[in-house]
Amino acid sequence: MATHGSLTKAGKVRGQTPKVEGRKKIGTNSGLKHKSNFRKRLVLNRFPGQNKPGQRRKRR
């Protein structure tokens, strides 16, 4: 079986590229999401999420 390129050249381009530091990830405030879900579910008597019973399309 023929190989495409020799194994001695493996990783050549990746080794040549300069290292770039990634951005620091800022976490989301999960308490706010839980609070909004609590409010929808218990205070407003709704269902949070995409599959809300009143908004689902009916199949033809």
BAVEXVO-60612 format. One record per atom (N, C-alpha, C): chain; x, y, z; residue in three letters; atom name. Coordinates in steps of 0.05 Angstrom, whole numbers. Layout:
# residues N
<atom kette="A" east="X" north="Y" up="Z" rest="ALA" atom="CA"/>
...
***
This chain:
# residues 60
<atom kette="A" east="17" north="-23" up="0" rest="MET" atom="N"/>
<atom kette="A" east="0" north="0" up="0" rest="MET" atom="CA"/>
<atom kette="A" east="18" north="25" up="0" rest="MET" atom="C"/>
<atom kette="A" east="12" north="44" up="-17" rest="ALA" atom="N"/>
<atom kette="A" east="28" north="68" up="-19" rest="ALA" atom="CA"/>
<atom kette="A" east="19" north="88" up="2" rest="ALA" atom="C"/>
<atom kette="A" east="39" north="103" up="12" rest="THR" atom="N"/>
<atom kette="A" east="32" north="124" up="32" rest="THR" atom="CA"/>
<atom kette="A" east="35" north="151" up="19" rest="THR" atom="C"/>
<atom kette="A" east="20" north="170" up="28" rest="HIS" atom="N"/>
<atom kette="A" east="20" north="197" up="17" rest="HIS" atom="CA"/>
<atom kette="A" east="39" north="213" up="35" rest="HIS" atom="C"/>
<atom kette="A" east="64" north="216" up="28" rest="GLY" atom="N"/>
<atom kette="A" east="83" north="231" up="44" rest="GLY" atom="CA"/>
<atom kette="A" east="96" north="213" up="64" rest="GLY" atom="C"/>
<atom kette="A" east="120" north="220" up="71" rest="SER" atom="N"/>
<atom kette="A" east="135" north="203" up="90" rest="SER" atom="CA"/>
<atom kette="A" east="128" north="210" up="119" rest="SER" atom="C"/>
<atom kette="A" east="133" north="191" up="137" rest="LEU" atom="N"/>
<atom kette="A" east="126" north="195" up="165" rest="LEU" atom="CA"/>
<atom kette="A" east="146" north="214" up="179" rest="LEU" atom="C"/>
<atom kette="A" east="169" north="219" up="166" rest="THR" atom="N"/>
<atom kette="A" east="188" north="238" up="178" rest="THR" atom="CA"/>
<atom kette="A" east="177" north="267" up="176" rest="THR" atom="C"/>
<atom kette="A" east="159" north="272" up="157" rest="LYS" atom="N"/>
<atom kette="A" east="148" north="299" up="154" rest="LYS" atom="CA"/>
<atom kette="A" east="122" north="303" up="170" rest="LYS" atom="C"/>
<atom kette="A" east="114" north="283" up="185" rest="ALA" atom="N"/>
<atom kette="A" east="88" north="285" up="199" rest="ALA" atom="CA"/>
<atom kette="A" east="90" north="307" up="221" rest="ALA" atom="C"/>
<atom kette="A" east="70" north="324" up="221" rest="GLY" atom="N"/>
<atom kette="A" east="69" north="346" up="241" rest="GLY" atom="CA"/>
<atom kette="A" east="86" north="370" up="235" rest="GLY" atom="C"/>
<atom kette="A" east="96" north="371" up="210" rest="LYS" atom="N"/>
<atom kette="A" east="114" north="393" up="203" rest="LYS" atom="CA"/>
<atom kette="A" east="100" north="420" up="205" rest="LYS" atom="C"/>
<atom kette="A" east="77" north="423" up="194" rest="VAL" atom="N"/>
<atom kette="A" east="63" north="449" up="193" rest="VAL" atom="CA"/>
<atom kette="A" east="54" north="457" up="221" rest="VAL" atom="C"/>
<atom kette="A" east="44" north="438" up="236" rest="ARG" atom="N"/>
<atom kette="A" east="35" north="444" up="263" rest="ARG" atom="CA"/>
<atom kette="A" east="58" north="453" up="281" rest="ARG" atom="C"/>
<atom kette="A" east="81" north="441" up="277" rest="GLY" atom="N"/>
<atom kette="A" east="105" north="449" up="292" rest="GLY" atom="CA"/>
<atom kette="A" east="115" north="477" up="285" rest="GLY" atom="C"/>
<atom kette="A" east="110" north="485" up="260" rest="GLN" atom="N"/>
<atom kette="A" east="120" north="511" up="251" rest="GLN" atom="CA"/>
<atom kette="A" east="102" north="535" up="259" rest="GLN" atom="C"/>
<atom kette="A" east="77" north="529" up="263" rest="THR" atom="N"/>
<atom kette="A" east="58" north="551" up="269" rest="THR" atom="CA"/>
<atom kette="A" east="63" north="562" up="297" rest="THR" atom="C"/>
<atom kette="A" east="62" north="588" up="301" rest="PRO" atom="N"/>
<atom kette="A" east="66" north="600" up="328" rest="PRO" atom="CA"/>
<atom kette="A" east="43" north="593" up="347" rest="PRO" atom="C"/>
<atom kette="A" east="50" north="590" up="372" rest="LYS" atom="N"/>
<atom kette="A" east="30" north="584" up="392" rest="LYS" atom="CA"/>
<atom kette="A" east="14" north="609" up="398" rest="LYS" atom="C"/>
<atom kette="A" east="-12" north="606" up="397" rest="VAL" atom="N"/>
<atom kette="A" east="-30" north="628" up="403" rest="VAL" atom="CA"/>
<atom kette="A" east="-46" north="621" up="428" rest="VAL" atom="C"/>
<atom kette="A" east="-44" north="639" up="448" rest="GLU" atom="N"/>
<atom kette="A" east="-59" north="634" up="473" rest="GLU" atom="CA"/>
<atom kette="A" east="-89" north="638" up="468" rest="GLU" atom="C"/>
<atom kette="A" east="-105" north="620" up="478" rest="GLY" atom="N"/>
<atom kette="A" east="-134" north="622" up="475" rest="GLY" atom="CA"/>
<atom kette="A" east="-145" north="642" up="494" rest="GLY" atom="C"/>
<atom kette="A" east="-170" north="651" up="488" rest="ARG" atom="N"/>
<atom kette="A" east="-183" north="670" up="506" rest="ARG" atom="CA"/>
<atom kette="A" east="-193" north="655" up="531" rest="ARG" atom="C"/>
<atom kette="A" east="-194" north="670" up="553" rest="LYS" atom="N"/>
<atom kette="A" east="-204" north="658" up="577" rest="LYS" atom="CA"/>
<atom kette="A" east="-234" north="655" up="576" rest="LYS" atom="C"/>
<atom kette="A" east="-244" north="632" up="581" rest="LYS" atom="N"/>
<atom kette="A" east="-273" north="627" up="579" rest="LYS" atom="CA"/>
<atom kette="A" east="-286" north="638" up="604" rest="LYS" atom="C"/>
<atom kette="A" east="-308" north="652" up="600" rest="ILE" atom="N"/>
<atom kette="A" east="-323" north="663" up="622" rest="ILE" atom="CA"/>
<atom kette="A" east="-348" north="646" up="625" rest="ILE" atom="C"/>
<atom kette="A" east="-351" north="634" up="649" rest="GLY" atom="N"/>
<atom kette="A" east="-374" north="617" up="653" rest="GLY" atom="CA"/>
<atom kette="A" east="-400" north="632" up="655" rest="GLY" atom="C"/>
<atom kette="A" east="-421" north="619" up="648" rest="THR" atom="N"/>
<atom kette="A" east="-447" north="631" up="650" rest="THR" atom="CA"/>
<atom kette="A" east="-457" north="629" up="678" rest="THR" atom="C"/>
<atom kette="A" east="-475" north="646" up="685" rest="ASN" atom="N"/>
<atom kette="A" east="-487" north="646" up="712" rest="ASN" atom="CA"/>
<atom kette="A" east="-510" north="627" up="712" rest="ASN" atom="C"/>
<atom kette="A" east="-505" north="602" up="721" rest="SER" atom="N"/>
<atom kette="A" east="-526" north="582" up="719" rest="SER" atom="CA"/>
<atom kette="A" east="-549" north="587" up="738" rest="SER" atom="C"/>
<atom kette="A" east="-544" north="602" up="759" rest="GLY" atom="N"/>
<atom kette="A" east="-566" north="609" up="777" rest="GLY" atom="CA"/>
<atom kette="A" east="-588" north="625" up="764" rest="GLY" atom="C"/>
<atom kette="A" east="-581" north="642" up="746" rest="LEU" atom="N"/>
<atom kette="A" east="-601" north="658" up="732" rest="LEU" atom="CA"/>
<atom kette="A" east="-618" north="641" up="714" rest="LEU" atom="C"/>
<atom kette="A" east="-606" north="621" up="701" rest="LYS" atom="N"/>
<atom kette="A" east="-621" north="603" up="684" rest="LYS" atom="CA"/>
<atom kette="A" east="-640" north="586" up="700" rest="LYS" atom="C"/>
<atom kette="A" east="-631" north="576" up="723" rest="HIS" atom="N"/>
<atom kette="A" east="-649" north="561" up="741" rest="HIS" atom="CA"/>
<atom kette="A" east="-671" north="578" up="751" rest="HIS" atom="C"/>
<atom kette="A" east="-665" north="603" up="757" rest="LYS" atom="N"/>
<atom kette="A" east="-685" north="621" up="767" rest="LYS" atom="CA"/>
<atom kette="A" east="-707" north="627" up="747" rest="LYS" atom="C"/>
<atom kette="A" east="-698" north="630" up="721" rest="SER" atom="N"/>
<atom kette="A" east="-718" north="635" up="700" rest="SER" atom="CA"/>
<atom kette="A" east="-735" north="611" up="695" rest="SER" atom="C"/>
<atom kette="A" east="-722" north="587" up="697" rest="ASN" atom="N"/>
<atom kette="A" east="-738" north="562" up="693" rest="ASN" atom="CA"/>
<atom kette="A" east="-758" north="558" up="716" rest="ASN" atom="C"/>
<atom kette="A" east="-749" north="565" up="740" rest="PHE" atom="N"/>
<atom kette="A" east="-767" north="563" up="763" rest="PHE" atom="CA"/>
<atom kette="A" east="-791" north="581" up="760" rest="PHE" atom="C"/>
<atom kette="A" east="-785" north="606" up="751" rest="ARG" atom="N"/>
<atom kette="A" east="-806" north="625" up="747" rest="ARG" atom="CA"/>
<atom kette="A" east="-826" north="616" up="726" rest="ARG" atom="C"/>
<atom kette="A" east="-815" north="606" up="703" rest="LYS" atom="N"/>
<atom kette="A" east="-833" north="597" up="682" rest="LYS" atom="CA"/>
<atom kette="A" east="-850" north="573" up="691" rest="LYS" atom="C"/>
<atom kette="A" east="-837" north="554" up="705" rest="ARG" atom="N"/>
<atom kette="A" east="-851" north="530" up="712" rest="ARG" atom="CA"/>
<atom kette="A" east="-871" north="533" up="734" rest="ARG" atom="C"/>
<atom kette="A" east="-863" north="547" up="756" rest="LEU" atom="N"/>
<atom kette="A" east="-881" north="548" up="779" rest="LEU" atom="CA"/>
<atom kette="A" east="-897" north="573" up="781" rest="LEU" atom="C"/>
<atom kette="A" east="-886" north="596" up="773" rest="VAL" atom="N"/>
<atom kette="A" east="-901" north="621" up="776" rest="VAL" atom="CA"/>
<atom kette="A" east="-920" north="625" up="753" rest="VAL" atom="C"/>
<atom kette="A" east="-910" north="621" up="728" rest="LEU" atom="N"/>
<atom kette="A" east="-926" north="626" up="704" rest="LEU" atom="CA"/>
<atom kette="A" east="-940" north="601" up="694" rest="LEU" atom="C"/>
<atom kette="A" east="-934" north="577" up="706" rest="ASN" atom="N"/>
<atom kette="A" east="-946" north="552" up="697" rest="ASN" atom="CA"/>
<atom kette="A" east="-940" north="546" up="667" rest="ASN" atom="C"/>
<atom kette="A" east="-915" north="550" up="659" rest="ARG" atom="N"/>
<atom kette="A" east="-907" north="544" up="632" rest="ARG" atom="CA"/>
<atom kette="A" east="-886" north="522" up="633" rest="ARG" atom="C"/>
<atom kette="A" east="-879" north="512" up="609" rest="PHE" atom="N"/>
<atom kette="A" east="-858" north="492" up="606" rest="PHE" atom="CA"/>
<atom kette="A" east="-834" north="506" up="593" rest="PHE" atom="C"/>
<atom kette="A" east="-811" north="506" up="606" rest="PRO" atom="N"/>
<atom kette="A" east="-787" north="518" up="594" rest="PRO" atom="CA"/>
<atom kette="A" east="-776" north="499" up="572" rest="PRO" atom="C"/>
<atom kette="A" east="-763" north="510" up="552" rest="GLY" atom="N"/>
<atom kette="A" east="-751" north="494" up="532" rest="GLY" atom="CA"/>
<atom kette="A" east="-764" north="497" up="505" rest="GLY" atom="C"/>
<atom kette="A" east="-755" north="481" up="486" rest="GLN" atom="N"/>
<atom kette="A" east="-764" north="483" up="458" rest="GLN" atom="CA"/>
<atom kette="A" east="-790" north="468" up="453" rest="GLN" atom="C"/>
<atom kette="A" east="-795" north="448" up="468" rest="ASN" atom="N"/>
<atom kette="A" east="-819" north="431" up="463" rest="ASN" atom="CA"/>
<atom kette="A" east="-842" north="440" up="480" rest="ASN" atom="C"/>
<atom kette="A" east="-849" north="465" up="479" rest="LYS" atom="N"/>
<atom kette="A" east="-872" north="475" up="494" rest="LYS" atom="CA"/>
<atom kette="A" east="-897" north="464" up="482" rest="LYS" atom="C"/>
<atom kette="A" east="-916" north="455" up="498" rest="PRO" atom="N"/>
<atom kette="A" east="-940" north="442" up="487" rest="PRO" atom="CA"/>
<atom kette="A" east="-957" north="460" up="469" rest="PRO" atom="C"/>
<atom kette="A" east="-959" north="486" up="475" rest="GLY" atom="N"/>
<atom kette="A" east="-975" north="503" up="458" rest="GLY" atom="CA"/>
<atom kette="A" east="-962" north="511" up="432" rest="GLY" atom="C"/>
<atom kette="A" east="-936" north="508" up="430" rest="GLN" atom="N"/>
<atom kette="A" east="-922" north="518" up="406" rest="GLN" atom="CA"/>
<atom kette="A" east="-913" north="495" up="387" rest="GLN" atom="C"/>
<atom kette="A" east="-919" north="471" up="394" rest="ARG" atom="N"/>
<atom kette="A" east="-911" north="449" up="376" rest="ARG" atom="CA"/>
<atom kette="A" east="-928" north="449" up="351" rest="ARG" atom="C"/>
<atom kette="A" east="-915" north="445" up="328" rest="ARG" atom="N"/>
<atom kette="A" east="-930" north="444" up="303" rest="ARG" atom="CA"/>
<atom kette="A" east="-942" north="416" up="300" rest="ARG" atom="C"/>
<atom kette="A" east="-965" north="416" up="288" rest="LYS" atom="N"/>
<atom kette="A" east="-978" north="391" up="283" rest="LYS" atom="CA"/>
<atom kette="A" east="-970" north="381" up="255" rest="LYS" atom="C"/>
<atom kette="A" east="-967" north="354" up="253" rest="ARG" atom="N"/>
<atom kette="A" east="-959" north="342" up="227" rest="ARG" atom="CA"/>
<atom kette="A" east="-984" north="342" up="209" rest="ARG" atom="C"/>
<atom kette="A" east="-978" north="344" up="184" rest="ARG" atom="N"/>
<atom kette="A" east="-999" north="344" up="164" rest="ARG" atom="CA"/>
<atom kette="A" east="-1005" north="316" up="155" rest="ARG" atom="C"/>
***
